[in-house]
């Protein structure tokens, strides 16, 4: 387990007398990417502002490398970089914008220029170095903003909804590039987003904020597979996120090793990639064990044992241990007809088209 790079202890923020943020304890581990998710108005940006030292908590402490950060701590601010949803660029060339932070921190001449060009290449904007910032598209401007931040080689990178203003193709391409760069650099990163796909693609761990309160911090598969409470479950849609590795790709269908099973899912992926296979309980069908080799339209069949049966209003959620946790939503009638009870063996099946794949590098 890595040491904490950044820690919050007993942090509360009150705005206008109302409690806007309540974080009893949160650690951002060295080298990890923590994705903070929650709906609009959940307190995500307030949390990021506290982490950036821009908002002083009403109560509690912010610690960096286990030393308390005081309000207005300039030395701390110089060790981090912040990228906002809307790029903030000066009306200068791309080259000048990327090197701006380096020059403000005392780096001069060829050293600053070489560092700026390196990160411009990595973010795919090296061909734009002489262009004025005002002539850039939204995606280009955000890449320049990220290059400027990463050129500082910060000890902590904070990203506030960095893809929200981008169109889908631009967002997808930038997400892939950023994920690759952050993993290669090992940069300790916190990204806040309301988009669950972004969080799954980037986050080593997820932190769920609802109504300003930190509700769960865990791996993506546990947050989606085992929500801490009903409100977290409602936000994530009780969607399963099964970790796996791509072992083959043929005609647009990826074969994915997950636990003791091999799953088939349509996906653009490469052999060897780590992925998450995302499913909804409504798309999982339970069958008797003798149906494991029988006829079925479901391409994926996983044999396992029932570990839990829980009422969810008009449906039941049946958890099955298949070497990973699958959850199926079934009617009371199906529950009785199939004799679904804890300890019984069943086959959990789902169609290839029912799942989606999130690439994780």
NUFIVEX-488188 format. One record per residue (C-alpha): x, y, z; residue number from 1; residue in three letters. Coordinates in steps of 0.001 Angstrom, whole numbers, plus 500000, padded with zeros to 6 digits. Each point is the difference from the previous one (the first is absolute). Last residue first. Example, Ala and Ser with C-alpha at 12.3 -4.5 7.8 and 13.67 -1.06 7.14 Angstrom:
NODE,u,v,w,resi,resn
NODE,513670,498940,507140,2,SER
NODE,498630,496560,500660,1,ALA
END
This chain:
NODE,u,v,w,resi,resn
NODE,495214,500980,480026,361,UNK
NODE,496646,499957,501759,360,UNK
NODE,497590,499373,497125,359,UNK
NODE,496312,499990,500921,358,UNK
NODE,498048,497212,498315,357,UNK
NODE,496247,499880,499568,356,UNK
NODE,497760,497044,500696,355,UNK
NODE,496529,499081,498716,354,UNK
NODE,501289,499362,496460,353,UNK
NODE,501835,496860,501099,352,UNK
NODE,496768,498619,501408,351,UNK
NODE,499853,499065,503673,350,UNK
NODE,499988,496819,502049,349,UNK
NODE,500267,499088,503677,348,UNK
NODE,499916,496246,500533,347,UNK
NODE,498899,498804,503420,346,UNK
NODE,501303,498235,503104,345,UNK
NODE,498063,500390,503249,344,UNK
NODE,501662,501396,503132,343,UNK
NODE,497597,502887,500497,342,UNK
NODE,496631,499281,498411,341,UNK
NODE,498539,500062,496512,340,UNK
NODE,497490,497179,499688,339,UNK
NODE,499609,500618,496270,338,UNK
NODE,496220,500281,500146,337,UNK
NODE,500051,501963,503251,336,UNK
NODE,502472,502682,498981,335,UNK
NODE,498502,500095,496522,334,UNK
NODE,496594,500928,501486,333,UNK
NODE,501527,502610,502325,332,UNK
NODE,501526,501632,496902,331,UNK
NODE,503733,499935,499322,330,UNK
NODE,502834,502554,499848,329,UNK
NODE,503342,498239,499628,328,UNK
NODE,503258,500948,501717,327,UNK
NODE,503381,498576,499000,326,UNK
NODE,502959,500027,502374,325,UNK
NODE,503309,498608,498764,324,UNK
NODE,501250,496408,500195,323,UNK
NODE,496408,499230,499080,322,UNK
NODE,498566,501030,503372,321,UNK
NODE,496313,500791,499386,320,UNK
NODE,498029,502878,501511,319,UNK
NODE,496210,499889,499535,318,UNK
NODE,498221,503345,499923,317,UNK
NODE,496271,499573,500518,316,UNK
NODE,497362,502033,498189,315,UNK
NODE,496862,501947,500901,314,UNK
NODE,501820,502020,502653,313,UNK
NODE,503641,498943,500086,312,UNK
NODE,499918,496913,502217,311,UNK
NODE,503363,498348,500622,310,UNK
NODE,501246,496457,499281,309,UNK
NODE,503667,499419,500825,308,UNK
NODE,502875,497608,499345,307,UNK
NODE,498583,497890,497165,306,UNK
NODE,502606,497619,498605,305,UNK
NODE,501577,500153,496563,304,UNK
NODE,500031,498917,496371,303,UNK
NODE,500510,502716,497415,302,UNK
NODE,498321,500065,496604,301,UNK
NODE,500803,502600,497340,300,UNK
NODE,498526,499690,496514,299,UNK
NODE,496401,500273,501177,298,UNK
NODE,497636,498778,497264,297,UNK
NODE,499809,496663,501792,296,UNK
NODE,500236,496279,499221,295,UNK
NODE,501434,497787,502755,294,UNK
NODE,503572,499780,501293,293,UNK
NODE,499454,501897,503275,292,UNK
NODE,496271,499196,499993,291,UNK
NODE,500556,497121,502454,290,UNK
NODE,501060,502606,502581,289,UNK
NODE,496487,501482,500108,288,UNK
NODE,499663,503446,498384,287,UNK
NODE,500438,503621,501080,286,UNK
NODE,499823,502851,497510,285,UNK
NODE,502144,503149,500176,284,UNK
NODE,498896,503069,498022,283,UNK
NODE,497828,501472,502782,282,UNK
NODE,503009,499815,502327,281,UNK
NODE,501812,502571,497832,280,UNK
NODE,503382,499206,498521,279,UNK
NODE,503420,501605,499595,278,UNK
NODE,503086,498011,498966,277,UNK
NODE,503025,501878,501335,276,UNK
NODE,503217,499849,498024,275,UNK
NODE,503725,499271,500269,274,UNK
NODE,501541,499828,496545,273,UNK
NODE,502055,496969,498990,272,UNK
NODE,498463,499611,496555,271,UNK
NODE,498660,503336,498791,270,UNK
NODE,496538,501450,500309,269,UNK
NODE,497098,501270,497929,268,UNK
NODE,497223,497956,501539,267,UNK
NODE,497196,497509,499399,266,UNK
NODE,500019,497661,503024,265,UNK
NODE,500919,496339,500406,264,UNK
NODE,500841,498823,503516,263,UNK
NODE,502537,497432,501179,262,UNK
NODE,499379,498693,503509,261,UNK
NODE,502182,499124,503011,260,UNK
NODE,500321,503619,501100,259,UNK
NODE,499549,502151,496921,258,UNK
NODE,501930,499130,496838,257,UNK
NODE,498587,502106,497172,256,UNK
NODE,499411,498950,496411,255,UNK
NODE,499346,503181,498020,254,UNK
NODE,497564,500091,497087,253,UNK
NODE,500629,502462,497164,252,UNK
NODE,500721,497354,497382,251,UNK
NODE,502460,498178,502267,250,UNK
NODE,501719,501264,503123,249,UNK
NODE,501897,497729,502395,248,UNK
NODE,501238,499862,503595,247,UNK
NODE,498552,503266,501303,246,UNK
NODE,500463,500196,503778,245,UNK
NODE,497262,500193,502622,244,UNK
NODE,498396,502015,502790,243,UNK
NODE,496202,499747,500293,242,UNK
NODE,498087,503262,500442,241,UNK
NODE,496443,499225,501051,240,UNK
NODE,497342,502687,499837,239,UNK
NODE,497954,500725,503077,238,UNK
NODE,498853,503136,498145,237,UNK
NODE,503026,501932,501251,236,UNK
NODE,497814,502652,501619,235,UNK
NODE,497312,497606,501275,234,UNK
NODE,502609,497691,501526,233,UNK
NODE,501654,502949,501741,232,UNK
NODE,496602,500947,501430,231,UNK
NODE,499261,496387,500987,230,UNK
NODE,503215,499611,502002,229,UNK
NODE,503695,499150,499679,228,UNK
NODE,499691,498817,496399,227,UNK
NODE,501367,496469,499434,226,UNK
NODE,500488,499361,496282,225,UNK
NODE,500290,503600,498811,224,UNK
NODE,502084,501273,502913,223,UNK
NODE,501765,496633,500279,222,UNK
NODE,500951,499789,496317,221,UNK
NODE,501134,503635,499920,220,UNK
NODE,502335,499499,502975,219,UNK
NODE,498949,501684,503227,218,UNK
NODE,498928,503244,501649,217,UNK
NODE,496349,500283,501074,216,UNK
NODE,497556,502599,501330,215,UNK
NODE,501934,503274,500190,214,UNK
NODE,497342,502569,500794,213,UNK
NODE,499258,503133,498008,212,UNK
NODE,496551,498856,498966,211,UNK
NODE,501502,496844,498497,210,UNK
NODE,503738,499558,499462,209,UNK
NODE,501352,496627,498838,208,UNK
NODE,503782,499503,500028,207,UNK
NODE,501284,497607,497347,206,UNK
NODE,503303,498131,499933,205,UNK
NODE,502499,499257,497238,204,UNK
NODE,497911,502483,498029,203,UNK
NODE,500413,500845,496341,202,UNK
NODE,497649,497909,497880,201,UNK
NODE,497509,499367,502791,200,UNK
NODE,499805,503685,500925,199,UNK
NODE,499600,501046,496364,198,UNK
NODE,497241,497410,499526,197,UNK
NODE,498272,501246,503161,196,UNK
NODE,499735,503591,498803,195,UNK
NODE,499340,502396,502894,194,UNK
NODE,503703,500796,500162,193,UNK
NODE,502745,500975,502408,192,UNK
NODE,503556,498950,499210,191,UNK
NODE,502680,499556,502666,190,UNK
NODE,503473,499090,498800,189,UNK
NODE,503302,498728,501380,188,UNK
NODE,502143,499850,496860,187,UNK
NODE,501442,496566,499206,186,UNK
NODE,501387,501381,496731,185,UNK
NODE,498985,496987,497896,184,UNK
NODE,496597,499722,501697,183,UNK
NODE,499366,503711,499568,182,UNK
NODE,501007,499949,496344,181,UNK
NODE,497886,496987,499033,180,UNK
NODE,496876,501278,501756,179,UNK
NODE,500497,503437,498464,178,UNK
NODE,500264,498627,496469,177,UNK
NODE,496905,497793,500303,176,UNK
NODE,497941,502805,501585,175,UNK
NODE,501133,502447,497315,174,UNK
NODE,498815,497688,497217,173,UNK
NODE,496641,499320,501682,172,UNK
NODE,499336,503667,500795,171,UNK
NODE,500788,501102,496461,170,UNK
NODE,497623,497358,498579,169,UNK
NODE,497235,500857,502547,168,UNK
NODE,500083,503804,499798,167,UNK
NODE,501902,501844,502723,166,UNK
NODE,498685,502241,502785,165,UNK
NODE,499939,497286,502682,164,UNK
NODE,503457,498562,499279,163,UNK
NODE,502094,501613,502770,162,UNK
NODE,497285,499758,502688,161,UNK
NODE,502387,501531,502589,160,UNK
NODE,503450,498378,499772,159,UNK
NODE,502495,500215,502868,158,UNK
NODE,503592,498846,499455,157,UNK
NODE,502252,499412,503029,156,UNK
NODE,503787,499738,500087,155,UNK
NODE,500038,502171,496912,154,UNK
NODE,502201,499320,496967,153,UNK
NODE,499614,503676,499033,152,UNK
NODE,499665,498862,496389,151,UNK
NODE,496907,498093,501161,150,UNK
NODE,498052,503205,500665,149,UNK
NODE,500973,501756,496777,148,UNK
NODE,499352,496837,497994,147,UNK
NODE,496550,499684,501602,146,UNK
NODE,499093,503571,499022,145,UNK
NODE,501339,499430,496490,144,UNK
NODE,497873,496849,499708,143,UNK
NODE,496990,501975,501242,142,UNK
NODE,500591,502664,497353,141,UNK
NODE,500255,497389,497255,140,UNK
NODE,496718,498399,501071,139,UNK
NODE,498195,503334,500107,138,UNK
NODE,501361,501070,496612,137,UNK
NODE,502997,502329,499872,136,UNK
NODE,500174,503460,498390,135,UNK
NODE,499942,501876,503336,134,UNK
NODE,503165,498173,501097,133,UNK
NODE,502064,501516,497224,132,UNK
NODE,501758,497430,497818,131,UNK
NODE,503796,499654,500113,130,UNK
NODE,499988,496742,502008,129,UNK
NODE,497124,498410,498051,128,UNK
NODE,501921,497087,498470,127,UNK
NODE,501132,498978,503490,126,UNK
NODE,496342,499575,501047,125,UNK
NODE,499752,496211,500395,124,UNK
NODE,500044,499840,503797,123,UNK
NODE,503359,498188,500110,122,UNK
NODE,501431,502323,497348,121,UNK
NODE,498908,503096,501922,120,UNK
NODE,501471,498396,503104,119,UNK
NODE,503438,499726,498419,118,UNK
NODE,499723,503435,498374,117,UNK
NODE,499355,501675,503365,116,UNK
NODE,502956,498196,501603,115,UNK
NODE,502280,501007,497118,114,UNK
NODE,498890,503634,500174,113,UNK
NODE,500442,500212,503768,112,UNK
NODE,503500,498498,499812,111,UNK
NODE,500864,502019,496902,110,UNK
NODE,499671,503316,501809,109,UNK
NODE,498694,500314,503553,108,UNK
NODE,498494,498083,502888,107,UNK
NODE,499244,502279,502960,106,UNK
NODE,496589,498819,501143,105,UNK
NODE,498172,502634,497961,104,UNK
NODE,502011,498806,497014,103,UNK
NODE,498777,496434,500448,102,UNK
NODE,496409,501159,500452,101,UNK
NODE,500098,501958,496750,100,UNK
NODE,501671,497262,497940,99,UNK
NODE,496728,498546,498729,98,UNK
NODE,498461,503410,499342,97,UNK
NODE,503080,501349,498244,96,UNK
NODE,500147,497001,497661,95,UNK
NODE,496290,500233,499234,94,UNK
NODE,500539,503605,498982,93,UNK
NODE,498555,502825,502057,92,UNK
NODE,496507,501218,500823,91,UNK
NODE,500212,498360,503422,90,UNK
NODE,498363,496659,500648,89,UNK
NODE,497425,498932,502600,88,UNK
NODE,498508,496734,498714,87,UNK
NODE,496364,499463,501059,86,UNK
NODE,499556,496937,502247,85,UNK
NODE,502974,500986,502144,84,UNK
NODE,503528,498603,500230,83,UNK
NODE,501905,500422,503284,82,UNK
NODE,503683,499313,500589,81,UNK
NODE,501690,499182,503301,80,UNK
NODE,503347,500503,501736,79,UNK
NODE,500032,503781,499591,78,UNK
NODE,496723,500237,501929,77,UNK
NODE,501651,498323,502991,76,UNK
NODE,502813,502562,500113,75,UNK
NODE,497431,502795,499705,74,UNK
NODE,498126,498937,503170,73,UNK
NODE,497159,502542,500000,72,UNK
NODE,497989,498091,502592,71,UNK
NODE,502188,497456,501825,70,UNK
NODE,500769,496515,498685,69,UNK
NODE,500692,497521,502791,68,UNK
NODE,502896,497607,499498,67,UNK
NODE,499227,496315,499318,66,UNK
NODE,501405,500115,496451,65,UNK
NODE,497420,502694,499358,64,UNK
NODE,497389,500385,502737,63,UNK
NODE,496681,501838,499900,62,UNK
NODE,498400,500383,503412,61,UNK
NODE,496595,500270,501622,60,UNK
NODE,497285,502620,500333,59,UNK
NODE,498866,502961,497931,58,UNK
NODE,502338,498743,497302,57,UNK
NODE,502096,502634,498200,56,UNK
NODE,499136,500306,496320,55,UNK
NODE,502712,500580,497384,54,UNK
NODE,502456,497530,501558,53,UNK
NODE,499749,497718,496964,52,UNK
NODE,498541,497163,502092,51,UNK
NODE,497383,502369,501409,50,UNK
NODE,499157,501170,496478,49,UNK
NODE,499713,496367,498893,48,UNK
NODE,497526,499236,502789,47,UNK
NODE,497946,503069,499087,46,UNK
NODE,500003,498826,496378,45,UNK
NODE,498623,496605,501011,44,UNK
NODE,497353,501336,502398,43,UNK
NODE,497010,497969,498770,42,UNK
NODE,498538,502879,497980,41,UNK
NODE,500062,498062,496753,40,UNK
NODE,499926,496261,500668,39,UNK
NODE,502917,498131,501565,38,UNK
NODE,503401,498649,499130,37,UNK
NODE,503496,500614,501333,36,UNK
NODE,502568,498063,497975,35,UNK
NODE,503235,499243,501851,34,UNK
NODE,503014,499327,497796,33,UNK
NODE,502797,498424,501982,32,UNK
NODE,503706,500837,500119,31,UNK
NODE,500124,500760,503724,30,UNK
NODE,496676,499254,501644,29,UNK
NODE,497232,502560,500345,28,UNK
NODE,498655,499542,503518,27,UNK
NODE,496527,500983,501204,26,UNK
NODE,498564,500325,503494,25,UNK
NODE,496871,501559,501547,24,UNK
NODE,499092,501848,496773,23,UNK
NODE,496949,502267,500355,22,UNK
NODE,499514,502679,497358,21,UNK
NODE,497350,502651,499340,20,UNK
NODE,498537,500240,503521,19,UNK
NODE,497746,503052,499902,18,UNK
NODE,500785,503164,501996,17,UNK
NODE,500581,502068,496882,16,UNK
NODE,502599,497494,498866,15,UNK
NODE,501236,497547,502591,14,UNK
NODE,502990,497795,499229,13,UNK
NODE,500836,496963,502097,12,UNK
NODE,503233,498036,500092,11,UNK
NODE,500468,497473,502805,10,UNK
NODE,503328,498886,498589,9,UNK
NODE,500962,500459,496358,8,UNK
NODE,503171,498384,498700,7,UNK
NODE,502332,500502,497033,6,UNK
NODE,503002,497895,498956,5,UNK
NODE,498922,497027,502103,4,UNK
NODE,502600,497209,500087,3,UNK
NODE,499565,497227,497471,2,UNK
NODE,498607,496579,500997,1,UNK
END
